[in-house]
Amino acid sequence: MDQHLFDEFPWVSAKMWKQKIQFDLQGDDYNTLIGKTAEGINIKPFYHADDLPGPLPGITPGQPWQICQKIYAGNEKAANKKALRALENGAESLWFVIPREDTDISLLLRDIDRERTTLHLEPEFLSASFPGIAGKGSGIYLHNDSIGRLARSGNWYYNLGKDFEILSATAGHSEKASLLSVDAALYHNAGATAAQQLAYALAHANEYLNTLQHSDALKTHQFLFRVALGPDYFLEIAKLRAWRILWKTLASEYNARADCHILAFPGTRNKTLYDYNVNMLRTTTECMSAVLGGADTICNLPYDSIYHKDNEFAERIARNQLLILKHESYMGEVLNPADGTYYIEELTLQLAGKALDIFKQIEAGGGFLKQLKDHVIQKKIRESAAEEQKAFDEGRKILVGTNKYPNPDDRMKDELELFPFTKTNRRKTLIAPVAERRLSEKTEQERLQTENPASPSPQQTGSDRS
């Protein structure tokens, strides 16, 4: 290739570009072109190599991303059958939610090629003797997260001491499986800003690092981070990239493994009950953010997951979205496709800086567990969520088909297999739980109450909106 092809074009500095823009504005203020994120990060009208200090460290994932299928394993035989069918149709990784300690793991994993299939096992209990993981290869991730349990439900599995004792014992159970997990998706789905999500996940992980700092498991076990993504395309790309920088910095302080495994999936905060097919568009761009941000594993969200228990068609569509991205759009060919993009690179640095500032405030305030106990974390998330909710209610944040261009013929009252709204269970808890809530819940509840059962539904009129 001719390296002198563009020599006739002069180099244009960032300062020269800004002067040109200012001239073209004919007296208008340049600052009117600058936007601002919820974190207070300025979004400029253009970005330039002059803005970057150099290549960013620690961003490239270790291997190409995998397509994951999530399966509830209440019935081992049925879950196994579903898993094998998913693998035959393009899934490369399996995420089993395991509700009971007496689950027959051997039956659940029967005929699954363990050498080629990465496994994510999410027990809804805590046990030091979880079966089926020792000596089974490196592609196993056990989603044990007691702090995540505390933040989500308000209670430990048992208590602080016993939970951490079990986690320490589990960490020494196998040298090959990854047994340390952080559920960062909770903070996204509850309404935290991107910087808050990163900071809380970092502080969350730091509690584990403090507890296990003298364990050899930190050097051999790879941390798993579950991350939910939202609709702000470039910000979500930067969020994943910023996370790798932050984690590498924190892990180095404990001589822990500097690499981590990111399991990414679309969040639920912007998903809607009405005009639910739009959810497919939302999840597509969110999965693209996951790919470009460098996620290791991506598990798509079926378009009807907030109100249907199980829909094979919707799960197939969700899996096919990832297959199209990976094989037909060639988004599985490059490990770090966003590398060198001035806008994303600077956004990554600023987001990491904002998150690090919040993290330092949390540590100065006694650490993540203390701030959860004092309800500081919950208060901060509620404040951020309230700002976003206000923007939605006022029409400044748009969800097409819900608060913009709603379809008055939509009828959903008879379609609800799951309760799609935030549940409030009155029970005794140690702390106030971090509550997940979708933006459109209030609007949807009002529409459900005013649905006229005599009006024709989409199915009755022959519409293909199913």
C-alpha positions in Angstrom: 0.0 0.0 0.0 1.3 3.5 -0.9 2.1 5.1 2.4 2.3 8.6 0.8 -1.2 8.5 -0.7 -2.5 11.3 1.5 0.6 13.5 1.6 -1.0 16.2 -0.5 -3.6 16.7 2.3 -2.3 19.0 5.1 -2.6 17.9 8.7 -5.5 19.7 10.4 -5.2 20.2 14.2 -8.1 20.1 16.7 -7.7 23.8 17.2 -8.0 24.5 13.4 -11.2 22.3 13.3 -12.7 24.3 16.2 -11.9 27.6 14.4 -13.6 26.4 11.3 -16.7 25.3 13.1 -16.8 28.7 15.0 -16.5 30.5 11.6 -19.4 28.4 10.1 -21.6 29.2 13.1 -21.6 32.8 12.0 -21.5 34.3 15.5 -23.4 31.6 17.4 -21.8 30.2 20.5 -19.7 27.0 19.9 -20.8 25.7 23.3 -24.4 25.2 22.1 -23.0 22.2 20.2 -21.7 20.5 23.4 -24.0 18.0 25.0 -23.8 16.5 28.5 -24.3 13.0 29.9 -25.9 12.2 33.2 -22.4 11.9 34.6 -21.6 15.5 33.6 -19.3 14.4 30.7 -19.2 16.9 27.9 -20.0 15.5 24.5 -18.2 17.6 21.9 -19.2 18.1 18.2 -15.9 16.5 17.0 -13.0 14.5 18.4 -9.4 14.5 17.3 -6.2 12.6 17.9 -4.9 15.7 19.8 -7.3 14.9 22.5 -5.8 11.6 23.5 -2.7 11.0 25.6 -2.0 7.7 23.9 -3.3 4.1 23.5 -5.5 2.9 26.3 -4.3 0.0 28.5 -6.0 -3.2 29.3 -9.0 -3.1 26.9 -8.7 -6.0 24.5 -10.6 -9.2 25.6 -8.7 -12.5 25.6 -10.8 -14.3 23.0 -13.7 -13.7 20.5 -17.1 -13.2 22.1 -19.5 -16.1 22.6 -23.2 -16.4 22.0 -24.9 -17.5 25.2 -28.3 -19.0 26.0 -29.9 -18.5 29.5 -31.9 -21.5 30.7 -33.9 -22.0 34.0 -33.0 -25.5 35.3 -36.1 -26.2 37.4 -36.5 -29.5 35.6 -33.1 -31.0 34.7 -34.2 -33.2 31.9 -36.2 -30.4 30.2 -33.4 -27.9 30.7 -30.9 -30.3 29.2 -33.1 -30.9 26.2 -33.5 -27.1 25.7 -29.7 -26.6 26.1 -28.8 -29.2 23.4 -31.3 -27.6 21.1 -29.8 -24.2 21.7 -26.3 -25.5 21.0 -27.5 -27.1 17.7 -28.9 -23.8 16.7 -25.9 -21.5 17.3 -25.4 -21.1 21.0 -21.8 -21.4 22.1 -22.2 -20.9 25.8 -24.9 -21.9 28.3 -26.2 -20.0 31.4 -28.1 -22.3 33.8 -30.1 -20.8 36.6 -30.2 -23.5 39.3 -33.0 -23.2 41.9 -32.2 -26.2 44.2 -29.1 -27.5 45.9 -30.2 -31.1 45.1 -30.3 -30.4 41.3 -28.8 -33.3 39.4 -25.9 -31.6 37.6 -24.9 -34.7 35.7 -28.4 -35.0 34.2 -28.5 -31.3 33.5 -25.2 -31.4 31.5 -25.7 -34.8 29.9 -24.4 -35.0 26.3 -23.1 -31.4 26.4 -19.6 -31.1 24.9 -17.7 -29.7 27.9 -14.6 -29.1 25.8 -16.4 -26.7 23.4 -19.1 -25.2 25.6 -18.5 -22.6 28.2 -20.9 -23.0 31.2 -22.3 -20.4 33.5 -23.9 -21.9 36.6 -26.1 -19.5 38.7 -27.2 -21.2 41.9 -30.1 -19.5 43.8 -28.4 -20.7 47.0 -25.0 -20.7 48.5 -23.0 -23.8 49.1 -19.4 -24.7 49.6 -19.8 -28.1 48.0 -21.5 -27.2 44.7 -21.4 -30.4 42.6 -20.2 -30.9 39.1 -17.5 -28.2 38.8 -14.2 -29.7 40.1 -11.7 -30.8 37.5 -14.1 -30.2 34.6 -12.1 -27.7 32.6 -11.6 -24.0 32.4 -14.9 -23.0 30.8 -17.0 -22.9 34.0 -18.2 -19.8 35.7 -20.1 -20.1 39.0 -22.2 -17.1 39.7 -21.7 -16.9 43.5 -22.3 -13.3 44.7 -23.4 -12.9 48.3 -23.0 -9.1 48.2 -25.2 -9.0 45.1 -27.7 -11.1 47.0 -27.6 -8.6 49.8 -28.0 -5.6 47.5 -30.9 -7.2 45.5 -32.9 -8.8 48.4 -31.8 -6.9 51.5 -30.5 -10.0 53.2 -27.5 -12.3 53.0 -28.0 -16.0 52.2 -27.1 -16.7 55.9 -25.1 -13.9 57.4 -22.0 -11.9 56.7 -19.6 -14.2 58.4 -21.0 -17.5 57.1 -21.5 -16.2 53.6 -17.9 -15.1 53.3 -16.7 -18.3 54.9 -18.5 -20.3 52.3 -17.2 -18.1 49.5 -13.6 -18.6 50.7 -14.1 -22.3 50.9 -15.7 -22.4 47.4 -12.8 -20.3 46.0 -10.4 -23.2 47.0 -12.7 -25.9 45.6 -11.3 -25.9 42.1 -8.3 -24.4 40.4 -10.0 -24.5 37.0 -13.5 -23.1 37.5 -14.1 -19.4 38.0 -16.0 -19.0 41.3 -16.0 -15.3 41.9 -18.8 -13.2 40.5 -20.2 -9.6 40.7 -23.7 -8.7 39.5 -23.3 -5.2 38.2 -26.5 -5.4 36.1 -28.6 -4.7 39.2 -27.3 -1.1 39.4 -28.1 -0.5 35.7 -31.6 -1.9 36.0 -32.2 0.2 39.1 -31.4 3.4 37.3 -27.8 4.2 38.2 -25.7 6.2 35.8 -22.9 4.5 33.8 -20.2 6.0 36.1 -22.1 4.8 39.2 -22.5 1.3 37.7 -18.8 1.1 37.2 -17.9 2.5 40.6 -20.4 0.3 42.5 -19.2 -2.8 40.7 -15.6 -1.8 41.5 -16.4 -1.2 45.2 -18.5 -4.4 45.2 -15.6 -6.4 43.9 -13.2 -4.7 46.3 -15.1 -6.2 49.2 -14.3 -9.7 47.9 -10.7 -8.8 47.2 -10.3 -7.5 50.8 -11.7 -10.8 52.1 -9.7 -13.1 49.9 -6.5 -11.0 49.6 -4.4 -13.8 51.2 -6.0 -16.5 49.1 -4.1 -18.1 46.2 -7.5 -18.2 44.5 -7.1 -14.5 43.5 -4.1 -15.5 41.3 -5.8 -18.4 39.6 -9.5 -17.5 39.5 -10.9 -15.1 37.0 -13.5 -12.7 38.2 -16.9 -12.7 36.3 -18.8 -9.5 35.9 -22.4 -9.5 34.8 -23.1 -6.2 33.0 -26.4 -4.9 31.6 -26.4 -2.5 28.7 -28.7 0.4 27.9 -29.7 2.4 24.8 -26.9 5.0 24.8 -24.8 3.3 22.1 -21.4 4.9 22.4 -21.6 5.4 26.2 -22.3 1.7 26.7 -19.3 0.8 24.5 -17.1 3.1 26.6 -18.6 1.6 29.8 -17.3 -1.9 29.0 -13.9 -0.6 27.9 -13.6 1.6 31.0 -14.4 -1.4 33.2 -11.4 -3.3 31.9 -9.1 -0.4 32.7 -10.6 0.0 36.2 -10.5 -3.7 37.0 -6.9 -4.0 35.9 -6.0 -1.1 38.2 -7.8 -2.6 41.2 -6.6 -6.1 40.6 -3.0 -5.1 40.5 -3.3 -3.8 44.1 -4.1 -7.3 45.3 -1.9 -9.3 42.9 -5.1 -10.8 41.5 -5.7 -11.8 37.9 -5.7 -8.7 35.8 -8.1 -10.2 33.2 -11.8 -10.6 33.9 -14.7 -12.2 32.1 -17.6 -9.9 31.1 -21.0 -11.5 30.6 -23.1 -8.7 28.9 -26.8 -8.6 28.1 -29.4 -5.9 27.4 -30.9 -4.3 30.5 -34.6 -4.2 31.3 -34.9 -0.6 32.3 -35.9 0.6 28.8 -37.9 -2.5 27.8 -41.6 -2.1 27.3 -44.8 -4.1 27.5 -46.6 -2.2 24.8 -45.3 -2.3 21.2 -43.0 -5.1 22.5 -41.5 -5.7 19.0 -39.5 -2.5 19.4 -37.6 -4.4 22.1 -35.9 -6.3 19.3 -34.5 -3.1 17.9 -33.4 -2.0 21.4 -31.6 -5.3 22.2 -29.9 -5.3 18.8 -28.1 -2.0 19.4 -27.4 -3.0 23.0 -25.8 -6.2 21.8 -23.8 -4.3 19.3 -22.5 -2.1 22.1 -21.5 -5.3 24.0 -19.6 -6.5 20.9 -17.8 -3.3 20.3 -17.1 -2.7 23.9 -15.3 -6.1 24.2 -17.7 -8.3 26.1 -16.5 -11.9 26.4 -20.0 -13.5 26.4 -23.2 -12.0 25.2 -26.7 -13.3 26.2 -29.5 -11.6 24.4 -32.9 -10.7 26.0 -36.0 -12.1 24.3 -38.4 -9.3 23.3 -41.2 -10.6 25.5 -39.2 -11.7 28.5 -40.8 -9.1 30.9 -44.3 -10.7 30.5 -43.9 -14.3 29.1 -42.5 -17.2 31.1 -41.1 -19.2 28.2 -41.4 -18.6 24.5 -39.2 -20.7 22.2 -39.9 -18.4 19.2 -38.7 -15.3 21.1 -35.6 -17.1 22.4 -34.8 -18.2 18.8 -35.1 -14.7 17.6 -32.9 -13.4 20.4 -30.2 -16.0 19.5 -30.5 -15.3 15.8 -29.9 -11.6 16.4 -26.5 -12.5 17.8 -25.9 -15.0 15.0 -26.5 -12.2 12.4 -24.2 -9.9 14.3 -21.4 -12.4 14.5 -21.5 -14.3 11.2 -23.4 -12.1 8.7 -22.2 -8.7 10.0 -18.7 -10.1 10.7 -18.7 -8.6 14.2 -16.9 -11.7 15.4 -13.8 -11.1 13.4 -12.0 -8.4 15.4 -11.2 -8.4 19.1 -11.1 -4.7 19.6 -12.9 -2.9 16.8 -13.4 0.4 18.7 -9.6 0.8 19.2 -8.4 4.2 17.9 -11.9 5.8 17.8 -11.2 9.2 19.2 -14.7 9.8 20.6 -15.0 6.4 22.2 -11.4 6.5 23.5 -11.9 9.9 25.2 -15.4 8.9 26.5 -13.8 5.8 28.0 -11.1 7.8 29.8 -13.6 10.3 31.2 -16.0 7.6 32.3 -13.3 5.7 34.0 -12.2 8.9 35.7 -15.7 9.7 37.0 -16.2 6.2 38.2 -12.8 6.2 40.0 -13.8 9.4 41.8 -17.0 7.8 43.0 -15.2 4.6 44.1 -12.7 6.7 46.2 -15.6 8.4 47.9 -17.2 5.0 48.7 -13.9 3.8 50.2 -13.4 7.0 52.1 -17.0 6.5 53.5 -16.1 3.1 54.9 -16.5 0.8 51.8 -19.3 -0.6 49.8 -20.9 -2.8 52.5 -21.0 0.1 55.0 -22.5 2.4 52.4 -25.2 -0.2 51.6 -25.9 -0.5 55.3 -26.2 3.3 55.7 -28.4 3.4 52.5 -26.0 5.8 50.8 -25.8 3.6 47.7 -29.5 3.2 47.5 -30.1 6.9 47.9 -27.7 7.8 45.1 -29.3 5.3 42.7 -32.8 6.5 43.5 -31.7 10.1 42.8 -30.3 9.1 39.4 -33.3 7.0 38.6 -35.6 9.8 39.5 -33.9 12.2 37.1 -34.1 9.7 34.3 -37.8 8.9 35.1 -38.6 12.7 35.1 -37.0 12.9 31.6 -39.2 10.0 30.4 -42.4 11.4 32.0 -41.8 14.8 30.4 -41.1 13.3 27.0 -37.4 14.2 26.9 -36.4 10.6 27.0 -38.3 8.6 24.4 -39.4 5.0 24.2 -41.1 4.6 20.9 -44.5 2.9 21.1 -44.9 3.9 24.7 -44.5 7.7 25.4 -44.0 8.5 21.7 -46.2 7.1 18.8 -48.1 4.6 21.0 -50.4 2.2 19.2 -53.9 2.6 20.7 -54.9 -0.8 19.4 -52.4 -2.6 21.6 -54.1 -5.0 24.1 -51.8 -6.6 26.6 -54.1 -7.4 29.6 -54.7 -11.0 28.5 -51.0 -11.6 27.5 -49.4 -11.3 31.0 -47.9 -14.6 32.1 -45.5 -12.8 34.4 -46.1 -9.7 36.6 -44.1 -7.1 34.6 -43.9 -4.4 37.3 -41.8 -3.9 40.4 -42.9 -6.2 43.2 -42.9 -5.0 46.8 -42.7 -7.9 49.3 -43.1 -6.8 52.9 -40.5 -8.7 54.8 -37.8 -8.0 57.3 -34.5 -7.1 55.7 -31.1 -5.9 57.0 -31.0 -3.1 54.4 -33.3 -1.5 51.9 -32.9 -3.5 48.7 -31.7 -1.9 45.5 -35.0 -2.0 43.4 -35.0 -2.6 39.7 -37.7 -0.6 37.9 -38.5 -0.1 34.2 -39.1 3.5 33.0 -42.5 2.7 31.5 -44.1 0.9 34.4 -46.4 3.7 35.5 -47.5 4.5 31.9 -48.2 0.8 31.3 -50.2 0.3 34.5 -52.4 3.2 33.5 -53.0 1.8 30.0 -53.8 -1.7 31.4 -56.5 -0.2 33.6 -58.1 1.7 30.7 -58.0 -1.1 28.1 -61.4 -1.7 26.7 -62.0 -5.5 26.5 -64.6 -4.9 23.8 -62.1 -3.3 21.5 -60.5 -5.6 18.9 -57.1 -6.9 19.8 -54.2 -7.2 17.3 -54.9 -11.0 17.2 -58.6 -10.5 16.5 -57.9 -8.1 13.6 -55.4 -10.4 12.0 -52.4 -8.2 12.9 -49.0 -9.8 12.8 -47.9 -8.1 16.0 -47.5 -11.4 17.9 
